[in-house]
Amino acid sequence: MTRKNPEKTKSDRNFDSIAAKFQQNIYNTTKGRLRQLVLQRDLLELPLLQQPGCRVLDVGGGQGQLALWLAGLGHQVTLTDLSGEMLALAQQAAAEQQLSLHIQQWSLQQLAEQRQTAPLVLCHAVLEWLAEPAAAIRQLYQLVEPGGVLSLMFYNVDAKRFSNIVYGNFNYVLRDLAYKKKVSLSPQNPLDPRDVSHWCQQAGFTQLSKTGVRCFHDYLRDRSEQETEFDKLLEVELRYNRTEPYASLGRYQHLLLQKPL
């Protein structure tokens, strides 16, 4: 994540060339829909979003699903990403929906250097693709205005390990989740929630809430029920995904973190 080590920076993931594949295999699936609806529920509870006009900075927001939703609610949203292809899809969707988005093809490092700030900063499913996630937390802290909130969602290594045990992938688990063959859409660096919590505390954040995302969806024995029983699955998810032990089994963890005044 730092300019001093270009080899590290190169390992930060850019989704150019597979943006359409990402849309088809992630966003346009039950897991993508579920993730979106859980995040919307959590964000709507923030006092910052109770009235239109909140300034929002969406870091690594890709094709802008949440950014477009927030813009539709009347908020002033800046969408950033490394991938020009992702941002082009977001721009096209904004035009089709007649919504206003401020779009910048900037990295997190560039945002921190430019001192861009907002009362609400989003960073969802980004940390696990970065070379130095701990440094990214410190940079995100710089982007949040005093008293503001960071909405942080990351890929949970505990859930990845648990799901692979459930699937019977014991050798993979015993290799400590080391890939033999990397999958382009599968995060290569799932994060330990204890590490992330420590990094956030070190940076100066106070945790407001923790939500598991996809606490049940990925563990269904009958995968067809992800689609046929989606409404009931969503109801169960929203009822229990802040309750332990289910919250900690979410494929992703969603934290709302506040920066002190």
N, C-alpha and C positions, 0 to 999 in steps of 0.2 A: 504493500500500500504506500510505501514512501518513495519519493523521487530518488533517494540516494542509492536504491538497489533496483535497477531496471529489470533484473531477472525476476524479482518478486512481483513487480508490477505486471509483467507479462503473463503471470499465472492468474490474474484477475480475469474472470470469465466474461467474454463478449459474445452475444448471441446473434451477431450478424451471420447470415447464410442459413440459419435454421429458425428464423423468426416465425415463418408460416407453420413449420413443424411444431414449434412450441405452442402456437395458438391452437392447433388441432389436437395435440396430445395432452395438453395441460389445461388451458383455459376452457376449451369446449368439451369438458368432461364433467362427470359428477364430482370428482375431487376438486376441480377448479371452481365449480358452482358453489360447493359447500364452503370452501375456503373464503370465497367472496362474501357469502352471506354471514358467516361468523364474524369476519372483520367489520362488516357494515354494522352488525349489532353492537359490537364493542365500541366502535367509533361514535355511534350515535348517542352513546351515554356520556360522552365528554361535554362539559359545559361550553367549551370552545365552539362546538358545532351546533349549539342550540339556536343560534341566530345566523342567517346568511352573512357572507362577507369575510369569513375567516381566511387568512392567508395560510396556504398549505404548500409545503415543499415535499414532493414525492421523489425520493432518491432511489434510482434504479427501478423506476416504476414501469419499465417495459412498454407494453402496448396500452397502458393507461386505463385499465378497467376501473380501478378505484378512483383515479384522478377524474375520469369522465363522470362517474357517479357523484363525486363531490362537487364538480363544476355544475352538474345538473341541479344540485341543492342550493346553488347560488354562491358558492365559495370561490375564492381566487386561487387557482391551483397552478403551480409551476411543476411540470413533469420533466425529470431528467433521466438520462440513461446513457451508457456507453454505446449502445447499438443504434446506429442510424436507421436500420431496417425496422427495428421495434418502434422507434419514434415515428417513422413514416406511417406505420399502421395506426398508431394513436392519432396522428394528425388527420388521417383519412376518416377514422371513426368520429372525431370531433366535428369535422365538416358535415358528415352525414347526419349527425345528431344536432347540428347547429349550436354547438357549445364552444365556449372560449377556453383554450388552454394555452399557457405560456410554456413552450417546449424548448429545452436546451440539451444539446448533446455534450454533457459534461460528466466527468467522473466525480466521485465523492471527494477526492483530493482537490480537484479544481474548485468545487463548491466551497470547501473549507478555506482554500487560499483566497477566494474572492469574498469571503466573509458574508455569504448569502445566509440569511436567517429567516425564520418564520416561527409563529407561535405553535404551529403543529407541523411536525416533520414525520413522514412515513418512510420506513425502510423495511420492506417485506420480501423475504426469500432472496436476500442479497448476501448476507454475511457468509453463508456456506459456500459461496463462489469466490471469495476473496482470499488473497494470499495471507493477509494479516488482519483477521477480524477484530482482534483486541485494539489495534490502532484505529480501525474503522469506528469503533464505539467512541473513542476520544474525539474523532473528527465529527461524528454526528452530534456530540455534545456541543461543539462549537456552533452548529447550525440552529440549535434550539434557542429561542429567545428566553430570557429569564422568566420563570413562572410557566413556561410553555411545556409541551408534551412531545415525547418521542413515541411513536407507535412502531414497535420492533417485532418482527416475526422471523424466526429462524428454524432451520431443519434440525430436528431433535435426534441425537445419536441414540438415546435410550429407546426411543420408539423404533428406530431402524433396527436395532439389535433384537428387540422383542418380536417385531414382525417376522424377522428372518428365522428366529427360533420357532415361532408358530408355523411357518411355512416348511420347517424341516431342513433349513439350509445350515446345518450344524458346522460343516467344515468352513464355510464362509464366516460364521460367527467366531469360530476358534482361530481363524486367521486375523481376528480383530477387524473384520469388515474390510479387509484389503481386497481390492478388485483384481481379478485376473484380466478382465477386459472391461474398459471403462465405457459407460453408456452416456451419450452426449447430453441427455436431458436429466440424468440422475446426478444430484449434487455430490461432488467428490470429497467434501469436507464437512460431514455432519458434525454438529457442535454439541458439546456437553453443556446442559443447562446450568450446571454449577459454575462452569467457567464463565459463561455469558453473564450470569448474575454477579459474579465477582468483578468482571470488567466494568459493568454498569455502575456498581457501587464505587469502584475506584475512580471512575470518571466524574462522579458527583450526583448521579441520578438517584431519585427515590422511586421505588416500584409502587405503582398504584394498583395494578391488577395483573393476573396471569390467567391465560385461557389456553386450553389445548385445542388444536385445530386438526380435525379428522381423528378424533379419539376412537371411533368405532368403524368408520367407513372401510378402512384398509384391512380390518380383521374379519370381515364377514366371510363365512365359509362358502356361502352361495353368492358369488360376485354379481350375479344378475340382479340381486336385490339392491345393489347400489343405484340402479336405475328404476326398477319397478317399485321399490319402497322408499324412494328418495324423500318424499315429504315426511314420512315417519322417522326416517333416519336423521333428517335435519332437526325434527322436534326433539328427539333423544339427545342429539349433539348439543343443542342450545340449552337443554335442561341440565346436563351433567358435565359439560366441558370446563366448568370452573371448579368442579368438585374432585378431590383426590379419592382414589388413585387415578381416576380417568384423565384428569387434566395433564398429568405427567406422561400419559401414554399417547398423547396427540402427536401425529407425525410432525407437526410444527408446534412451536410455542409462540404465543402472542403476548408480549409484555407491553403495558402502558407505563411509561417512565416519565417522571416530572423533574424538570430542572429547577433548582431553588431560585427564588427572587434575588 
